[in-house]
Every structure is written in C-alpha cells, then in structure tokens.
Amino acid sequence: MTENTRQDDHAAGDRQWLEWIDGSLATLILGSIAIVVVAGLVQVSFGAYSMTIAQAWGAVFNPEVILNPAALEAFLLGGEVPEMGRRSLIVWNIRLPRVLVAVLVGMNLAVSGAIFQAVTRNELASPFILGVSSGAGLMILLTLVVFSGLSAFLPLIASLGGAVAFLLVYAIAWKGGTSPVRLVLAGVIVSTMFGSLQTAMFFFADDIGVVQEAIAWTTGSLTGTDWAQVRMALPWSVVAMVLALASARQLNVLLLGERTAKSLGMSVEKVRFALSGVAILAASASIAVAGIVGFVGLIVPHVVRNIVGSDYRRLVVGCVFAGPALMVAADVGARLALNPVQIPVGIVTGLVGGPYFLYLMRKQQELGEL
C-alpha cells in the first residue's frame, strides 16, 4: 500500500467519523449538556442551607476543591474529606452526588432501553416494560430485607435478578420465535408477578427503616444519595457504556432482521443474549442506586431516534447524553414540585412517560416492531 493510499484511507475514515458525529447529534449533545449543567446548578442551590445559583456555581468550581487531589480522592475513592468552606462542603459532599447519580442513572437506563429495542426489534421494549426492572428490584429488596450483609454487591445482585426476569420473559414469549406483542405481554406478566413478590417482602421486614428504604427502591428515588452510590454505580456504568458503544455495529445488524443477520455471518442468538447482558448490567447499575425508575428507557431512545436517526452509532451516543438530561431535569422537578416535601423521581418520570407512551400509540398506526 502506497503512502498516498494510506492517506486517502485515513481521510475517508475521518470523513466517515465526522459524517455521523456532526449536525443533529452535535446539537443534541450540546443541548443535553446545557440542560444537565443548568438543572444541576438549580439542584445544588436548594436545601436547608440556602444559596444562590451564583454561590452554588462558585462552590462547584471552587479551585480549592477541584484542584485538590486529596479532596477528589476522598470523594471518588472514600476516606476523610479535607477541610473546606461550608458552601463547598455542602455542595460537594451532600448535593452534587445526587446530580452525579442522576446522570449515571439516566445514562444507564437510556442506553439499556435502546439496546433492548434493537435486541427485540420492538420499539416498546425497555427495562421497565420487559420486567428487568422488577426482577432487579426484587433481588435488591430481598438483599435489603434478608441478606443485608451483601449490600456491597447490589449491582451484581440486581443484574442477576434482571437476567432471570428477562430470560423468563423470553421463555414465555417464545413460540417458534418471538414477536413484539408477545414480548410486551410477557413483560407485563413477569412485572406483575415480581411486583407482587416485592409487596410480599414488606411483610418480612421488622424494621420500619428497612420498610421505608424498600418503598424508596420500588418508587425510584434519589433522596439521600451520596458518594457511596456514585462509587457503587460508576465502574459498572463505565463498563456498560464502553460495551454498548463497541456493539453499535452488531445492534445495527440486528435491526436488519434475523435472516439478513445470519446471512452476514452473525450468530444471532449468541449476540442477542450477549447484548441483553450489557443492557441488564446497565439497568441494574441504576436500579441498585436509585430503585425502579420507569419510562426513561422507553422515552429517551424514541426522542433520540427522532432527532439523529436509527444508526446505533449515533443513537447510543445520543442516549449517553440525553438520558442524563431527562433524569437531572426530572429530579429537579421532584425536588421543587412540592417544596419542601420531596417526591420520588420515579413519580415524575412516570407522569411524563405515561402521556408520552399514549402519544406514541396515537401517532403510529403500527406500533411495535422496528
């Protein structure tokens, strides 16, 4: 290969990269970042210790904190927090972790929903609707009520519950193959069953504090989150996002249909279950720190798909940014709607997601298969 040929190949690769990263996707990314920043600053400004948005901004970007390796190490790895101003301590140690957890949860649920929609070729698929959220939530409640000593392994335990739920949904829906309608109906069945088991778990909890914590899990709440939740979700989220981005080509091939995918040499069932594992890990990482937050995995992929198209190279990247924007904004609504009373963020996403789901049904005559 000549030097000119190599240069032409590199130039073509650069053009191909820019072709899918510019335009609508860049606008979506910048808009999502703006929403996260603005909503995050509003979030860290409210609390028992009041401060203006300018004061909150100053506390977030305080050089004594962000340029202090000891402070960052204490927050990200755990340990004793060094001395700092009162505002900076309140913002960094109490309020900012809630925003970061919202970012991770929104990112995970959005990408998980996008993957499930490709794997099942069903635009109604999401961790909530396919029963994955209920399965993961049941295992988390079981851990909190019965095996509290295993709480450090909540993401893995939640992943196990989500995997069992998804396999059960797939088994119920299988009849010489699956269909979008059967998968959704099977998801409703499994969600209902596991939801009943979650309710039954309350009768085995003797401590009222455990009951309240369990209720928070089932409704989806970011109240009281701190750096421990950030440290718990962050590594699993990074793994899930890297795998999702690396799997964009396989997701695109799955959208072509089983026959076409097989003709291209893909082992469809193996790829489908491997990608489902990535989606379950992403959803479980969010459920482990925030509980069951509904509709984010359904809404965000639809919105992003309408903006950037169905190419999963663009769609996954868009979900990585749009998911946090929705989640942080919803959490601000949950925080301020009935101030000083804080409602669970899952209620806000449900109130938004329900009408949006109805809108999809009314807008599209053939709703279901992608």
Secondary structure, 3 states (H helix, E strand, C coil): CCHHHHHHHHHHHHHHHHHHHCCHHHHHHHHHHHHHHHHHHHHHHCCCCCCCHHHHHHHHCCHHHHCCHHHHHHHHHCCCCCCCCHHHHHHHHHHHHHHHHHHHHHHHHHHHHHHHHHHCCECCCCCCCCCHHHHHHHHHHHHHHCCHHHHHHHHHHHHHHHHHHHHHHHHHHCCCCCCHHHHHHHHHHHHHHHHHHHHHHHHHCCCHHHHHHHHHHHHCCCCCCCHHHHHHHHHHHHHHHHHHHHCHHHHHHHHCCHHHHHHCCCCHHHHHHHHHHHHHHHHHHHHHHHCCCCCHHHHHHHHHHHHHCCCHHHHHHHHHHHHHHHHHHHHHHHHHCECCECCCHHHHHHHHHHHHHHHHHHHCCCCCEC
